[in-house]
Amino acid sequence: MLKVTGGAMPAALTLLPVTVYAAAGDGEKEAAVTLNRDDLSLYTAPPPLKSRYEEPGAGQLEQSVAAFRKVAEPYTARCQDIYGKIKPKVQGVVQLGDSTYAYLKNPPKDFYPRAGVIAFAGVLGLFLARGSRIKKLVYPAGLMTVSASLYYPEQAVAIAKSSGESVYDSAVQGCAAVEKMLKSPKGPEKSTDSETKP
């Protein structure tokens, strides 16, 4: 006969000792023994686990994404560099568009007739420049420049002063390059071969 005290009962009855009868396997009578709750295997606490968090291994999807990132990294860096270079230019174009819109929304007096005359000069230049492609570039641009300088002489003088020096420098460099290409050698160079003919 076994006597159990403790957690086998509801909380109110745990203070009362209870007698448990068990059948002996060989027919021998055993002495009554009082057992604690920790002695029964049903109530023993499991040994404390030494657990630690481990990162799960990278799956196939994670590995393929990592490989794609590694392959795409130079291209994305190049795109970011290009974006960094283009962004100020695009912002400048947007600012120019905004200022042009504000200017055209409230134009000065006689703006549209002047713009019409300048545009007509360009169309006239295209009409007069039949045949050659160079004429189709030079005539309209020249006639539009002349007509614009007639209507806006102060701006034409300022542009001519600022761009005149750079045009002159470019012309001098172009002439030097053409002169170097057209310059013929003075004579055939003497060869320094070790073989001499008798």
C-alpha positions in Angstrom: 0.0 0.0 0.0 1.4 3.4 -1.0 0.6 6.7 0.5 0.7 9.7 -1.8 0.7 13.2 -0.6 0.7 16.2 -2.8 -0.3 17.3 -6.3 -2.4 14.3 -7.3 -5.5 16.0 -5.9 -7.2 19.3 -6.5 -5.7 22.2 -4.6 -8.2 22.0 -1.7 -7.5 18.3 -1.1 -3.7 18.4 -1.4 -3.3 18.9 2.3 -5.1 15.6 3.1 -3.0 12.4 2.9 -4.5 9.8 0.6 -3.9 6.1 0.5 -3.2 4.4 -2.9 -3.5 0.7 -3.3 -1.4 -1.1 -5.9 -1.3 -4.8 -6.8 2.0 -6.5 -6.2 3.4 -8.4 -9.1 4.6 -11.5 -7.2 2.0 -11.7 -4.6 4.2 -10.4 -1.8 2.9 -7.7 0.4 4.9 -4.5 0.5 5.2 -2.2 3.3 3.4 1.1 3.2 5.7 3.8 1.9 5.1 7.5 1.7 6.3 9.0 -1.5 6.8 12.6 -2.4 5.5 14.2 -5.5 9.1 14.5 -6.9 9.6 10.7 -6.5 6.8 9.9 -9.0 7.9 9.9 -12.6 4.6 11.5 -13.6 5.5 14.7 -11.7 9.2 15.1 -12.2 10.2 18.2 -14.0 12.2 17.8 -17.1 15.9 18.7 -16.8 16.5 22.3 -17.8 17.4 22.6 -21.5 20.4 24.5 -22.6 18.9 26.1 -25.6 20.2 28.9 -27.8 18.9 30.5 -30.9 20.4 29.4 -34.1 19.8 31.1 -37.4 18.1 28.8 -39.9 20.2 27.9 -42.9 19.7 29.9 -46.0 17.2 28.3 -48.3 17.3 28.0 -52.0 15.3 31.2 -52.5 17.6 33.2 -50.2 20.6 31.9 -52.0 19.2 32.8 -55.4 18.3 36.3 -54.2 21.8 36.8 -52.8 23.4 35.6 -56.1 21.1 37.9 -58.1 22.1 40.8 -55.8 25.8 40.1 -56.2 25.4 40.0 -60.0 23.2 43.1 -60.2 25.3 45.3 -57.8 27.7 46.8 -60.4 24.7 47.7 -62.6 22.7 49.3 -59.8 25.8 51.3 -58.7 26.3 52.5 -62.3 22.6 53.5 -62.6 22.9 55.4 -59.3 25.9 57.3 -60.6 24.2 58.1 -63.9 21.1 59.2 -61.9 23.2 61.4 -59.7 24.7 63.1 -62.9 21.4 63.4 -64.7 19.3 64.6 -61.8 20.7 68.2 -61.7 20.3 68.5 -65.5 16.7 67.3 -65.4 16.0 69.7 -62.6 17.5 72.5 -64.6 15.3 71.6 -67.6 12.2 71.5 -65.3 13.2 74.9 -63.9 13.6 76.3 -67.4 10.2 74.9 -68.4 8.6 76.5 -65.3 10.3 79.9 -66.0 9.3 79.7 -69.7 5.7 78.9 -68.8 5.7 81.8 -66.4 7.2 84.1 -69.1 4.7 83.0 -71.7 1.8 83.2 -69.3 2.4 87.0 -68.9 4.5 88.0 -72.0 5.9 91.5 -72.6 4.4 93.8 -75.1 4.9 92.8 -78.8 6.4 89.4 -77.9 4.2 87.2 -80.1 4.7 89.4 -83.3 8.4 89.3 -82.8 8.4 85.5 -82.3 6.3 85.2 -85.4 8.8 87.2 -87.5 11.8 85.1 -86.1 9.9 81.9 -86.9 9.1 83.1 -90.4 12.8 83.9 -90.9 13.6 80.3 -90.0 11.0 78.9 -92.5 12.2 81.3 -95.2 15.8 79.9 -94.5 14.5 76.4 -95.0 12.8 77.4 -98.3 16.0 79.1 -99.6 18.3 76.3 -98.6 17.3 73.7 -101.2 19.8 71.0 -102.0 22.6 70.8 -99.5 22.3 69.7 -95.9 24.8 72.3 -94.8 22.6 75.0 -96.3 19.6 73.6 -94.5 21.5 74.1 -91.2 23.2 77.4 -91.9 20.4 79.4 -93.7 17.6 79.0 -91.1 19.9 79.5 -88.2 21.5 82.5 -89.7 18.3 84.2 -90.7 16.7 83.5 -87.3 19.8 84.9 -85.6 19.8 88.1 -87.7 16.1 88.7 -87.1 16.4 88.0 -83.4 19.4 90.4 -83.1 17.2 93.1 -84.8 14.5 92.8 -82.2 16.8 92.1 -79.2 20.1 94.0 -79.8 21.3 94.2 -76.2 21.0 90.4 -75.7 22.6 89.8 -79.0 25.6 91.9 -78.1 25.9 90.2 -74.7 25.8 86.7 -76.3 28.3 87.7 -79.0 30.8 89.0 -76.4 30.5 85.9 -74.2 30.6 83.3 -77.0 32.9 85.2 -79.3 36.1 84.2 -77.5 35.2 80.5 -77.3 34.2 80.5 -81.0 37.5 82.1 -81.9 39.5 79.6 -79.8 37.6 76.7 -81.4 38.2 78.1 -84.9 42.0 78.5 -84.2 42.2 74.9 -82.9 40.2 73.6 -85.9 42.5 75.5 -88.3 45.6 74.1 -86.6 44.2 70.5 -86.8 43.3 70.9 -90.5 46.8 72.4 -91.2 48.5 69.5 -89.5 46.4 67.0 -91.5 47.1 68.7 -94.9 50.7 69.3 -94.2 52.6 66.8 -96.4 55.9 65.3 -95.2 59.0 67.1 -96.5 60.5 63.9 -97.9 60.6 60.2 -97.4 62.2 59.3 -94.1 65.5 57.4 -94.4 65.2 53.8 -93.2 67.7 52.6 -90.6 67.7 49.0 -91.7 70.9 47.1 -91.0 70.7 45.5 -94.5 72.3 47.6 -97.2 72.1 46.8 -100.9 75.4 46.5 -102.9 
